Amino acid sequence: MKAPGWLLPALALVLGLALGGWLAWTWQANAYGKALADQADAYSKDREQAAAAVINWQETQQDARRLLEDQLQANDETYYKELRDAQSNQARLRDRLATADLRLSVLLATTTQGDSCGVPATATAGAGGLVHGAARAELDPAHAQRIVAITGDGDQGLIALAACQEYVRRVVTAK
């Protein structure tokens, strides 16, 4: 049996179309695969750059925080030392008042001629070191102790206030 003359060219045409389709499909898959690989590579590089930028930013922020913490630590140490010094000065003053080594006195507002014993206000005694001036009254040691305690509390409050103000100033300027 003889095949008609059109069958062989039709078969060659179908085979050529199939082979051409397969080659086109393979070429297109490779081209798209390469485009997707390039896109994935570019995206990966962008993500790496963004991650590096975030890491650098974090390191900068951590360095700034460490610097601020060091400054605040130094600030705390300074004010703690001032507070200790003020407390020790107050304790020494209290001890001196308790042992009668030191007496507190107040200046009286009004004086009469009889209070100064006729000595002018500017006259001083030489060897004794007594100053004859405006009339003064010596405070009771218990009252003097209370006054020293009150002033000590005030000193501590002022030192704490200065420390807080310095802390706030440093935190605000660090931002």
Secondary structure, 3 states (H helix, E strand, C coil): CCCCCCHHHHHHHHHHHHHHHHHHHHHHHHHHHHHHHHHHHHHHHHHHHHHHHHHHHHHHHHHHHHHHHHHHHHHHHHHHHHHHHHHHHHHHHHHHHHCCCCCCEEECCCCCCCCCCCCCCCCECCCCCCECCCCEEECCHHHHHHHHHHHHHHHHHHHHHHHHHHHHHHHHHHC
